[in-house]
Amino acid sequence: MNEEIQRLRDELECDQGADSFATWIERDLRAVALYQSHGAVAFAAKRGVYRPDDQWFDLDAVPEDCPWQLETRKPIQVIDTVFAPIADEVPSFVRAMKEVCRIVVAHLNAEGRWTLDYCLEATRDRAMWRMDPEGSNPVTYMMGGPPNANPTLSPAAVAAGWSNVPTQLARWSAVHDGFGNSQTDWGVCTILPVHRVEPLNETKPEWLDLYCDGSGDRVILLRDKAEDSLVVEWDHETDELGDPMPFFEHIDRDWALEILNLDEYDFPQGPFED
């Protein structure tokens, strides 16, 4: 193992069990400080405990086959560049990302898949957090898949009658084909890569299952004659649907709140009401 990685790992005590949740929070905050001073090598020290065969790269030192050739480590510049194609449609989301993002690195996993890994640190008043203020970690990680300018739907979606990728989802895919919680590997709290989006079940082929929110509820893409990019929240316990909204509107409100760790009841119009 690289000596610097081992030294940082020893400092972070990543390979030792935490005595309490508060200890984990303290270690995660210490990790953020090391990310900012040491870059991707500190990411490898922290995250590599769970993914020992993966690699992380600073964005001004990526290999030629990396999908992102950005030549800067500054998170705000990275976010401005990566999300530039859709920034006008999701301004609150982009603003939220820039508020909490502390470092962005390129990540190559053991299977050869690239992602951009974003380390986020929520700093607003804990009383506004969407989880118990004493039981929520301010440090989270998000990952975004490589841009895909020509996404294709899953065979199951095509068989269910979907002929085209919804317009706004296709534009999102051209930025990140797959985006969300890096702990789950395209699972819970993750907007799936387009090729993995499938009908919720056989009885609702017009409902494409975009992602699960962690509690069993799901966000569904609806096929509509007037609008092909509508999403709606589905309650798995009551089988009720929420109010439909365009995909970008959902990203700009709900995902901005998600990455800021804010409770939607405190910010019904989104996190930047000014």
C-alpha contacts under 8 A as a table, 3 or more apart, distances in Angstrom:
res1	aa1	res2	aa2	distance
1	M	5	I	7.08
1	M	6	Q	6.70
2	N	5	I	5.29
2	N	6	Q	6.35
3	E	6	Q	5.08
3	E	7	R	6.10
4	E	7	R	5.01
4	E	8	L	6.14
4	E	41	V	7.43
5	I	8	L	5.20
5	I	9	R	5.97
5	I	41	V	6.04
5	I	42	A	6.60
5	I	44	A	6.71
5	I	45	A	4.93
6	Q	9	R	4.93
6	Q	10	D	6.10
6	Q	45	A	6.74
7	R	10	D	5.19
7	R	11	E	6.32
8	L	11	E	4.94
8	L	12	L	6.11
8	L	42	A	6.41
8	L	45	A	6.01
9	R	12	L	5.01
9	R	13	E	5.83
9	R	14	C	5.85
9	R	15	D	7.57
9	R	42	A	7.88
9	R	45	A	4.94
9	R	46	K	6.41
10	D	13	E	4.98
10	D	14	C	7.11
10	D	15	D	8.00
12	L	27	R	6.34
12	L	30	R	7.28
12	L	31	A	6.69
12	L	46	K	7.29
13	E	16	Q	5.59
13	E	27	R	7.86
14	C	17	G	7.80
14	C	45	A	7.87
14	C	46	K	6.18
14	C	49	V	6.89
15	D	49	V	6.83
18	A	21	F	7.15
18	A	23	T	5.84
18	A	24	W	5.89
19	D	23	T	6.28
20	S	23	T	5.14
20	S	24	W	6.66
21	F	24	W	5.08
21	F	25	I	6.39
21	F	135	G	7.78
22	A	25	I	5.08
22	A	26	E	6.23
23	T	26	E	5.06
23	T	27	R	6.19
24	W	27	R	5.11
24	W	28	D	6.09
25	I	28	D	5.06
25	I	29	L	6.16
25	I	137	N	5.91
25	I	138	P	7.45
25	I	139	V	7.66
26	E	29	L	5.23
26	E	30	R	6.18
27	R	30	R	4.96
27	R	31	A	6.09
28	D	31	A	4.89
28	D	32	V	6.38
28	D	139	V	6.46
29	L	32	V	5.11
29	L	33	A	6.59
29	L	139	V	6.92
30	R	33	A	5.22
30	R	34	L	6.44
31	A	34	L	5.02
31	A	35	Y	6.10
31	A	42	A	7.44
31	A	46	K	7.13
32	V	35	Y	5.00
32	V	36	Q	6.36
32	V	102	R	7.20
32	V	119	C	7.69
33	A	36	Q	5.28
33	A	37	S	6.45
34	L	37	S	5.07
34	L	38	H	5.61
34	L	39	G	7.33
34	L	42	A	6.09
35	Y	38	H	5.29
35	Y	39	G	4.73
35	Y	40	A	6.78
35	Y	41	V	7.85
35	Y	42	A	5.30
35	Y	43	F	6.24
35	Y	103	I	6.85
36	Q	39	G	5.74
36	Q	102	R	6.99
36	Q	103	I	6.57
38	H	41	V	6.32
38	H	42	A	5.78
39	G	42	A	5.79
39	G	43	F	6.81
39	G	58	D	6.30
39	G	103	I	7.69
39	G	105	V	7.94
40	A	43	F	4.79
40	A	44	A	6.22
40	A	56	W	5.57
40	A	57	F	5.30
40	A	58	D	5.22
40	A	105	V	6.26
41	V	44	A	5.02
41	V	45	A	6.29
41	V	56	W	7.21
41	V	57	F	7.70
42	A	45	A	4.89
42	A	46	K	6.24
43	F	46	K	5.24
43	F	47	R	5.66
43	F	48	G	7.31
43	F	56	W	6.84
44	A	47	R	5.37
44	A	48	G	4.73
44	A	49	V	7.88
44	A	55	Q	6.83
44	A	56	W	6.08
45	A	48	G	5.53
45	A	49	V	6.85
46	K	49	V	6.08
47	R	50	Y	5.81
47	R	51	R	6.41
48	G	51	R	4.56
48	G	52	P	4.65
48	G	53	D	7.42
48	G	54	D	6.73
48	G	55	Q	7.91
49	V	52	P	5.76
51	R	54	D	5.56
51	R	109	N	7.89
53	D	109	N	7.05
53	D	110	A	5.38
54	D	107	H	7.28
54	D	108	L	5.81
54	D	109	N	4.39
54	D	110	A	5.09
55	Q	107	H	5.81
55	Q	108	L	5.17
55	Q	109	N	6.36
55	Q	110	A	7.96
56	W	105	V	6.40
56	W	106	A	5.60
56	W	107	H	4.55
56	W	108	L	6.35
57	F	61	A	6.43
57	F	62	V	5.66
57	F	105	V	5.69
57	F	106	A	5.07
57	F	107	H	6.47
58	D	61	A	5.34
58	D	62	V	6.37
58	D	73	R	6.54
58	D	104	V	7.79
58	D	105	V	5.27
58	D	106	A	6.50
59	L	62	V	5.64
59	L	68	W	7.63
59	L	69	Q	7.14
59	L	70	L	6.17
59	L	71	E	5.73
59	L	72	T	5.72
59	L	73	R	5.45
59	L	104	V	7.56
59	L	105	V	5.88
59	L	106	A	6.33
60	D	69	Q	7.67
60	D	70	L	6.66
60	D	71	E	3.98
60	D	72	T	5.03
60	D	73	R	6.18
61	A	71	E	7.25
62	V	66	C	6.27
62	V	68	W	7.97
62	V	69	Q	7.10
62	V	106	A	7.32
63	P	66	C	5.65
64	E	69	Q	7.90
66	C	69	Q	6.87
66	C	106	A	7.70
66	C	114	W	7.09
67	P	114	W	7.43
67	P	146	P	6.22
67	P	147	P	7.64
68	W	106	A	7.73
70	L	78	V	7.08
70	L	81	T	8.00
72	T	77	Q	7.27
72	T	78	V	6.93
73	R	77	Q	7.87
73	R	78	V	7.10
73	R	103	I	7.38
73	R	104	V	7.01
73	R	105	V	7.84
74	K	77	Q	5.45
74	K	78	V	6.20
74	K	103	I	7.28
74	K	104	V	7.91
75	P	78	V	5.01
75	P	79	I	6.09
75	P	98	K	7.09
75	P	101	C	6.41
75	P	102	R	6.42
75	P	103	I	5.53
75	P	104	V	5.96
76	I	79	I	5.19
76	I	80	D	6.05
76	I	98	K	5.47
76	I	101	C	7.86
77	Q	80	D	5.10
77	Q	81	T	6.12
78	V	81	T	5.22
78	V	82	V	5.99
78	V	104	V	7.53
79	I	82	V	5.19
79	I	83	F	5.83
79	I	84	A	7.89
79	I	94	V	7.23
79	I	97	M	7.38
79	I	98	K	6.85
80	D	83	F	5.64
80	D	84	A	5.61
80	D	87	A	7.90
80	D	94	V	7.71
81	T	84	A	5.24
82	V	85	P	7.66
82	V	175	V	6.53
83	F	86	I	5.77
83	F	87	A	5.62
83	F	94	V	7.27
83	F	175	V	6.36
84	A	87	A	5.03
84	A	88	D	7.96
85	P	88	D	7.92
85	P	175	V	7.36
86	I	89	E	5.40
86	I	90	V	6.44
86	I	171	R	7.37
86	I	172	W	7.35
87	A	90	V	5.26
87	A	91	P	5.45
87	A	94	V	6.55
88	D	91	P	5.64
89	E	248	F	6.36
89	E	249	E	7.80
89	E	252	D	7.75
90	V	93	F	5.38
90	V	94	V	6.37
90	V	248	F	6.22
90	V	249	E	7.18
90	V	251	I	6.76
90	V	252	D	4.77
91	P	94	V	5.19
91	P	95	R	6.03
91	P	252	D	6.73
92	S	95	R	4.98
92	S	96	A	5.97
92	S	252	D	5.37
92	S	253	R	7.06
92	S	256	A	6.21
92	S	270	G	7.65
92	S	271	P	7.40
92	S	272	F	6.76
93	F	96	A	5.09
93	F	97	M	6.19
93	F	251	I	6.69
93	F	252	D	4.83
93	F	253	R	7.17
93	F	255	W	6.56
93	F	256	A	4.44
94	V	97	M	5.10
94	V	98	K	6.29
94	V	256	A	7.81
95	R	98	K	5.20
95	R	99	E	6.23
96	A	99	E	4.98
96	A	100	V	6.49
96	A	256	A	5.65
96	A	257	L	7.95
96	A	259	I	7.07
96	A	260	L	6.47
97	M	100	V	5.61
97	M	101	C	5.65
97	M	120	L	7.83
97	M	256	A	7.51
97	M	259	I	7.06
97	M	260	L	7.94
98	K	101	C	5.52
100	V	120	L	5.05
100	V	121	E	5.09
100	V	122	A	5.72
100	V	123	T	7.32
100	V	259	I	7.77
100	V	260	L	6.88
101	C	104	V	7.56
101	C	118	Y	6.49
101	C	119	C	5.72
101	C	120	L	4.39
101	C	121	E	6.40
102	R	118	Y	7.61
102	R	119	C	5.73
102	R	120	L	5.86
102	R	121	E	6.82
103	I	118	Y	6.08
103	I	119	C	5.53
103	I	120	L	7.70
104	V	116	L	6.66
104	V	117	D	5.57
104	V	118	Y	4.62
104	V	119	C	6.46
105	V	116	L	5.83
105	V	117	D	5.37
105	V	118	Y	6.83
106	A	114	W	7.06
106	A	115	T	6.03
106	A	116	L	4.73
106	A	117	D	6.16
107	H	114	W	5.55
107	H	115	T	5.18
107	H	116	L	5.93
107	H	117	D	6.38
108	L	112	G	5.93
108	L	113	R	5.63
108	L	114	W	4.61
108	L	115	T	6.65
109	N	112	G	5.38
109	N	113	R	5.49
109	N	114	W	6.57
110	A	113	R	7.48
114	W	145	G	6.60
114	W	146	P	6.47
115	T	143	M	5.98
115	T	144	G	5.30
115	T	145	G	4.64
115	T	146	P	6.06
116	L	143	M	5.40
116	L	144	G	5.12
116	L	145	G	6.60
116	L	146	P	7.71
117	D	141	Y	6.82
117	D	142	M	5.80
117	D	143	M	4.42
117	D	144	G	6.63
117	D	182	S	7.59
118	Y	141	Y	5.60
118	Y	142	M	5.07
118	Y	143	M	5.98
119	C	139	V	7.15
119	C	140	T	6.09
119	C	141	Y	4.70
119	C	142	M	6.60
120	L	138	P	7.88
120	L	139	V	5.66
120	L	140	T	5.25
120	L	141	Y	5.94
120	L	142	M	7.57
120	L	259	I	7.42
121	E	138	P	5.33
121	E	139	V	4.58
121	E	140	T	6.54
122	A	138	P	4.85
122	A	139	V	6.53
122	A	259	I	7.77
122	A	260	L	5.61
122	A	261	N	6.46
123	T	126	R	7.84
123	T	138	P	7.05
124	R	128	M	7.50
124	R	260	L	7.87
125	D	128	M	5.77
125	D	129	W	7.31
126	R	129	W	5.20
126	R	133	P	5.19
127	A	133	P	5.89
128	M	133	P	7.86
128	M	262	L	5.53
128	M	263	D	5.83
128	M	266	D	6.85
129	W	132	D	7.08
129	W	133	P	6.15
129	W	136	S	7.99
129	W	261	N	5.22
129	W	262	L	4.31
129	W	263	D	5.32
130	R	261	N	5.69
130	R	262	L	4.85
130	R	263	D	3.85
130	R	264	E	7.25
131	M	135	G	6.87
131	M	136	S	5.89
131	M	261	N	7.72
131	M	263	D	7.57
132	D	135	G	5.05
132	D	136	S	6.13
133	P	136	S	5.88
137	N	140	T	7.26
138	P	261	N	7.85
140	T	181	N	7.93
141	Y	181	N	6.19
141	Y	182	S	5.68
141	Y	183	Q	7.59
142	M	179	F	7.09
142	M	180	G	5.05
142	M	181	N	4.76
142	M	182	S	5.03
143	M	179	F	5.60
143	M	180	G	5.50
143	M	181	N	6.40
143	M	182	S	5.26
144	G	176	H	5.22
144	G	177	D	6.92
144	G	178	G	5.75
144	G	179	F	4.32
144	G	180	G	6.66
145	G	176	H	4.89
145	G	177	D	4.91
145	G	178	G	5.05
145	G	179	F	6.26
145	G	193	P	7.65
146	P	175	V	7.33
146	P	176	H	5.49
146	P	177	D	5.87
146	P	178	G	8.00
147	P	173	S	6.02
147	P	174	A	4.60
147	P	175	V	4.71
147	P	176	H	4.81
147	P	177	D	5.64
148	N	151	P	5.80
148	N	173	S	5.52
148	N	174	A	4.60
148	N	175	V	7.07
148	N	176	H	7.12
148	N	177	D	5.92
149	A	170	A	7.51
149	A	171	R	7.80
149	A	173	S	6.89
149	A	174	A	4.62
150	N	170	A	7.72
150	N	174	A	7.65
151	P	165	V	7.27
151	P	170	A	6.59
151	P	173	S	6.98
151	P	194	V	6.21
151	P	195	H	7.08
152	T	164	N	7.86
152	T	165	V	6.69
152	T	194	V	6.46
152	T	195	H	5.73
153	L	157	A	6.13
153	L	158	V	6.54
153	L	162	W	7.97
153	L	164	N	7.32
153	L	165	V	6.25
153	L	194	V	5.85
153	L	195	H	4.82
153	L	196	R	7.43
153	L	197	V	6.90
154	S	157	A	5.24
154	S	158	V	6.41
154	S	194	V	7.33
154	S	195	H	4.61
154	S	196	R	5.86
154	S	197	V	6.30
154	S	198	E	6.33
155	P	158	V	5.07
155	P	159	A	6.00
156	A	159	A	5.04
156	A	160	A	6.18
156	A	198	E	5.84
156	A	199	P	6.95
157	A	160	A	5.03
157	A	161	G	6.62
157	A	162	W	5.57
157	A	197	V	7.23
157	A	198	E	5.13
157	A	199	P	5.90
157	A	205	P	7.51
157	A	208	L	7.31
158	V	161	G	5.26
158	V	162	W	4.80
158	V	163	S	5.84
159	A	162	W	7.21
160	A	199	P	7.25
160	A	205	P	5.10
160	A	206	E	7.21
161	G	205	P	7.30
161	G	206	E	7.60
162	W	165	V	7.72
162	W	206	E	7.62
165	V	169	L	6.81
165	V	170	A	5.97
165	V	194	V	7.82
166	P	169	L	5.38
166	P	170	A	6.14
166	P	228	D	5.21
166	P	229	S	5.09
167	T	170	A	5.17
167	T	171	R	6.41
167	T	228	D	6.65
167	T	229	S	6.11
168	Q	171	R	5.02
168	Q	172	W	6.16
168	Q	229	S	5.76
168	Q	247	F	6.36
168	Q	248	F	6.68
169	L	172	W	4.95
169	L	173	S	6.03
169	L	194	V	7.90
169	L	229	S	6.92
169	L	247	F	7.07
170	A	173	S	4.95
170	A	174	A	6.35
171	R	174	A	5.13
171	R	175	V	6.98
172	W	175	V	5.34
172	W	176	H	6.17
172	W	177	D	7.06
173	S	176	H	4.85
173	S	177	D	4.08
173	S	178	G	7.03
173	S	193	P	7.46
173	S	194	V	7.23
174	A	177	D	6.63
176	H	179	F	6.26
177	D	192	L	7.45
177	D	193	P	4.81
177	D	194	V	6.56
178	G	186	W	7.06
178	G	190	T	7.09
178	G	191	I	5.39
178	G	192	L	4.74
178	G	193	P	4.01
178	G	194	V	7.22
179	F	186	W	7.54
179	F	190	T	5.62
179	F	191	I	5.17
179	F	192	L	6.76
179	F	193	P	7.61
180	G	186	W	7.09
180	G	189	C	5.99
180	G	190	T	4.05
180	G	191	I	6.06
181	N	184	T	5.94
181	N	185	D	7.40
181	N	186	W	7.42
181	N	187	G	7.78
181	N	188	V	7.21
181	N	189	C	5.89
181	N	190	T	5.78
182	S	185	D	5.81
182	S	186	W	7.50
184	T	187	G	4.86
184	T	188	V	6.08
184	T	190	T	7.92
186	W	190	T	5.58
186	W	191	I	7.38
186	W	192	L	5.98
186	W	193	P	7.79
187	G	190	T	5.68
187	G	192	L	7.57
187	G	211	Y	7.57
187	G	212	C	7.53
188	V	211	Y	6.78
188	V	212	C	5.23
188	V	213	D	5.97
188	V	214	G	5.32
189	C	211	Y	6.37
189	C	212	C	5.67
189	C	213	D	4.79
189	C	214	G	5.99
190	T	211	Y	5.75
190	T	212	C	7.17
190	T	213	D	7.87
191	I	210	L	5.96
191	I	211	Y	5.35
192	L	196	R	6.13
192	L	197	V	6.23
192	L	210	L	6.07
192	L	211	Y	6.29
193	P	196	R	5.56
193	P	197	V	6.84
194	V	197	V	5.36
197	V	208	L	6.31
197	V	209	D	5.93
197	V	210	L	5.80
198	E	208	L	5.31
198	E	209	D	5.66
198	E	210	L	7.71
199	P	202	E	7.13
199	P	204	K	6.81
199	P	205	P	5.20
199	P	206	E	6.96
199	P	207	W	5.44
199	P	208	L	4.26
199	P	209	D	5.59
200	L	204	K	6.48
200	L	205	P	7.06
200	L	207	W	5.87
200	L	208	L	5.71
200	L	209	D	4.97
200	L	220	I	7.84
201	N	204	K	5.57
201	N	205	P	6.60
202	E	205	P	5.90
204	K	207	W	5.50
205	P	208	L	7.11
206	E	222	L	6.07
206	E	223	R	5.58
207	W	220	I	5.82
207	W	221	L	5.64
207	W	222	L	5.21
207	W	223	R	7.04
208	L	220	I	5.43
208	L	221	L	4.86
208	L	222	L	6.63
209	D	212	C	7.98
209	D	218	R	7.03
209	D	219	V	6.44
209	D	220	I	4.87
209	D	221	L	6.48
210	L	218	R	7.43
210	L	219	V	5.65
210	L	220	I	5.44
210	L	221	L	6.38
211	Y	218	R	5.73
211	Y	219	V	5.49
211	Y	220	I	7.37
212	C	215	S	7.50
212	C	216	G	6.17
212	C	217	D	5.85
212	C	218	R	4.29
212	C	219	V	6.34
213	D	216	G	6.45
213	D	217	D	5.78
213	D	218	R	5.84
213	D	219	V	7.50
214	G	217	D	7.16
216	G	235	D	7.82
216	G	236	H	6.21
217	D	233	E	7.20
217	D	234	W	5.75
217	D	235	D	4.95
217	D	236	H	5.15
217	D	237	E	7.99
218	R	233	E	5.83
218	R	234	W	5.24
218	R	235	D	6.88
218	R	236	H	7.37
219	V	231	V	6.54
219	V	232	V	5.63
219	V	233	E	4.53
219	V	234	W	6.06
220	I	231	V	5.33
220	I	232	V	5.28
220	I	233	E	6.21
220	I	234	W	6.85
221	L	229	S	6.84
221	L	230	L	5.78
221	L	231	V	4.45
221	L	232	V	6.62
222	L	228	D	7.12
222	L	229	S	7.12
222	L	230	L	5.44
222	L	231	V	5.86
222	L	232	V	7.34
223	R	227	E	7.37
223	R	228	D	5.60
223	R	229	S	7.59
223	R	230	L	7.31
224	D	227	E	5.25
224	D	228	D	5.67
224	D	230	L	7.62
225	K	228	D	7.09
227	E	230	L	6.39
229	S	246	P	5.53
229	S	247	F	5.58
230	L	244	P	5.96
230	L	245	M	5.29
230	L	246	P	4.43
230	L	247	F	5.63
231	V	244	P	5.52
231	V	245	M	5.56
231	V	246	P	6.03
231	V	247	F	5.61
231	V	250	H	7.45
232	V	241	L	6.43
232	V	242	G	5.66
232	V	243	D	6.03
232	V	244	P	4.67
232	V	245	M	6.58
233	E	241	L	5.70
233	E	242	G	5.14
233	E	243	D	7.46
233	E	244	P	7.81
234	W	239	D	6.46
234	W	240	E	5.83
234	W	241	L	4.66
234	W	242	G	6.48
235	D	238	T	5.63
235	D	239	D	5.22
235	D	240	E	5.35
235	D	241	L	6.43
236	H	239	D	5.24
236	H	240	E	7.59
245	M	249	E	6.44
245	M	250	H	6.51
246	P	249	E	5.26
246	P	250	H	6.40
247	F	250	H	5.10
247	F	251	I	6.31
248	F	251	I	4.96
248	F	252	D	6.01
249	E	252	D	5.05
249	E	253	R	6.20
250	H	253	R	5.37
250	H	254	D	5.47
250	H	255	W	7.01
251	I	254	D	5.63
251	I	255	W	4.85
251	I	256	A	6.75
252	D	255	W	6.13
252	D	256	A	5.71
252	D	270	G	7.66
253	R	256	A	5.41
253	R	257	L	6.37
253	R	269	Q	7.05
253	R	270	G	4.84
253	R	271	P	7.40
254	D	257	L	5.20
254	D	258	E	6.12
254	D	264	E	7.59
254	D	270	G	7.29
255	W	258	E	4.66
255	W	259	I	6.19
256	A	259	I	5.55
256	A	260	L	6.29
256	A	270	G	7.32
256	A	271	P	6.96
257	L	260	L	5.11
257	L	261	N	5.91
257	L	262	L	5.10
257	L	263	D	6.96
257	L	264	E	6.72
257	L	270	G	6.77
257	L	271	P	6.19
258	E	261	N	5.07
258	E	262	L	6.47
259	I	262	L	7.86
262	L	266	D	7.65
262	L	267	F	7.75
262	L	271	P	7.71
263	D	266	D	5.63
263	D	267	F	6.79
264	E	267	F	4.95
264	E	268	P	5.46
264	E	270	G	7.38
265	Y	268	P	5.59
267	F	270	G	5.08
267	F	271	P	5.57
267	F	273	E	7.78
269	Q	272	F	7.92
269	Q	273	E	6.53
270	G	273	E	6.36
